[in-house]
Amino acid sequence: MRADVDPDTHVRQMDVTSISKLAPFSALILTISFVVLFALRYYMLERFLLPKYYGPIYNDLSELNKRGFLNHHIAGGAKVLILLIAAYPFVDVAFGHATLRSSFAGSSMVTMGDILVVCAQIFIATYVFELLYRVRISPVSTFHHIGTIVIGQAAIAISLNLARERDADVEFILCTIWGAFDVVCETLPHVSIILYRIYPSNHRFLRRLFNVACLVTFLGTLFETAVVMYVFASLWSRWITAFKVVTPLLHVAFSATQVHGSLIFYRMAKRQEKLIRETEAEAEPGKADGT
């Protein structure tokens, strides 16, 4: 790819090529990710780090809440790791001048596509982990996670047959855009729930935190929609008919899930506001009994 190519037309002019030499080994990468997540959960977080660091905060939780608390650490930590590793290749491939076959950080062996495929499998593994580990998960989250898993794996799988799937590379890039917004906008909600367990009585702090989480997820959904639809429209001539129909429907479904998450944080903020009023009323007996 020439260095003087306008970033606006960068993806449209990208040559049709395999996304990564690691794509045929996606199942192995995913399996290794599962093993690492199991080891983190069983040997480090569940048995040592969480009980030692949080003490009664963790030990006194119900089994249901312990699993949720641990899952937020796994998911939040994985997303921070993905952000640190994949931010540069994602931005350079999606909006810069690099291609999926460009070298990563000057390496003669590792490409941008290699990093993105590995991070995609780690990302997918965290969702599979949540579906299997958590005792209770909402139908909306279940739909979102299953959709993300299937679409992410399909985007990598179809790249193995470029003779028939000529838009496989741009479909993968579009999936990385979805994933990037998920990583950025969903990290704060994980942190918010962790802090909610640590400071359950600090209602003013939690109200501000939940309001910020609500705002970040909602604005992130709007910005994500603008970017995804812009890229989707820019690549219109490269999509096959099936993707022209399915992609907007999938995005609407994912956006609805994210808006649902924003509403949850809005309700949580309102509940903290109610608890603040009740606490203030209890602290002023005269005001509480109307005298």
ZIZIFEN-V290039 format. One record per residue. SS is DSSP state (hx for helix, st for strand, lp for the rest). Layout:
ss=SS
ss=SS
This chain:
ss=lp
ss=lp
ss=lp
ss=lp
ss=lp
ss=lp
ss=hx
ss=hx
ss=hx
ss=hx
ss=lp
ss=lp
ss=lp
ss=lp
ss=lp
ss=lp
ss=lp
ss=lp
ss=lp
ss=lp
ss=lp
ss=lp
ss=hx
ss=hx
ss=hx
ss=hx
ss=hx
ss=hx
ss=hx
ss=hx
ss=hx
ss=hx
ss=hx
ss=hx
ss=hx
ss=hx
ss=hx
ss=hx
ss=hx
ss=hx
ss=hx
ss=hx
ss=hx
ss=hx
ss=hx
ss=hx
ss=hx
ss=hx
ss=hx
ss=hx
ss=hx
ss=hx
ss=hx
ss=hx
ss=lp
ss=hx
ss=hx
ss=hx
ss=hx
ss=lp
ss=lp
ss=lp
ss=hx
ss=hx
ss=hx
ss=hx
ss=hx
ss=hx
ss=hx
ss=hx
ss=hx
ss=hx
ss=hx
ss=hx
ss=hx
ss=hx
ss=hx
ss=hx
ss=hx
ss=hx
ss=hx
ss=hx
ss=hx
ss=hx
ss=hx
ss=hx
ss=hx
ss=hx
ss=hx
ss=hx
ss=hx
ss=hx
ss=hx
ss=hx
ss=lp
ss=lp
ss=lp
ss=lp
ss=lp
ss=lp
ss=lp
ss=lp
ss=st
ss=lp
ss=lp
ss=lp
ss=lp
ss=lp
ss=lp
ss=lp
ss=st
ss=hx
ss=hx
ss=hx
ss=hx
ss=hx
ss=hx
ss=hx
ss=hx
ss=hx
ss=hx
ss=hx
ss=hx
ss=hx
ss=hx
ss=hx
ss=hx
ss=hx
ss=hx
ss=hx
ss=hx
ss=hx
ss=hx
ss=lp
ss=lp
ss=lp
ss=lp
ss=lp
ss=hx
ss=hx
ss=hx
ss=hx
ss=hx
ss=hx
ss=hx
ss=hx
ss=hx
ss=hx
ss=hx
ss=hx
ss=hx
ss=hx
ss=hx
ss=hx
ss=hx
ss=hx
ss=hx
ss=hx
ss=hx
ss=hx
ss=lp
ss=lp
ss=lp
ss=lp
ss=lp
ss=lp
ss=lp
ss=hx
ss=hx
ss=hx
ss=hx
ss=hx
ss=hx
ss=hx
ss=hx
ss=hx
ss=hx
ss=hx
ss=hx
ss=hx
ss=hx
ss=hx
ss=hx
ss=hx
ss=hx
ss=hx
ss=hx
ss=hx
ss=hx
ss=hx
ss=hx
ss=hx
ss=hx
ss=hx
ss=hx
ss=hx
ss=hx
ss=hx
ss=lp
ss=lp
ss=lp
ss=lp
ss=hx
ss=hx
ss=hx
ss=hx
ss=hx
ss=hx
ss=hx
ss=hx
ss=hx
ss=hx
ss=hx
ss=hx
ss=hx
ss=hx
ss=hx
ss=hx
ss=hx
ss=hx
ss=hx
ss=hx
ss=hx
ss=hx
ss=hx
ss=hx
ss=hx
ss=hx
ss=hx
ss=hx
ss=hx
ss=hx
ss=hx
ss=hx
ss=lp
ss=hx
ss=hx
ss=hx
ss=lp
ss=lp
ss=hx
ss=hx
ss=hx
ss=hx
ss=hx
ss=hx
ss=hx
ss=hx
ss=hx
ss=hx
ss=hx
ss=hx
ss=hx
ss=hx
ss=hx
ss=hx
ss=hx
ss=hx
ss=hx
ss=hx
ss=hx
ss=hx
ss=hx
ss=hx
ss=hx
ss=hx
ss=hx
ss=hx
ss=hx
ss=hx
ss=hx
ss=hx
ss=hx
ss=hx
ss=hx
ss=hx
ss=hx
ss=hx
ss=hx
ss=hx
ss=hx
ss=hx
ss=hx
ss=lp
ss=hx
ss=hx
ss=hx
ss=hx
ss=lp
ss=lp
ss=lp
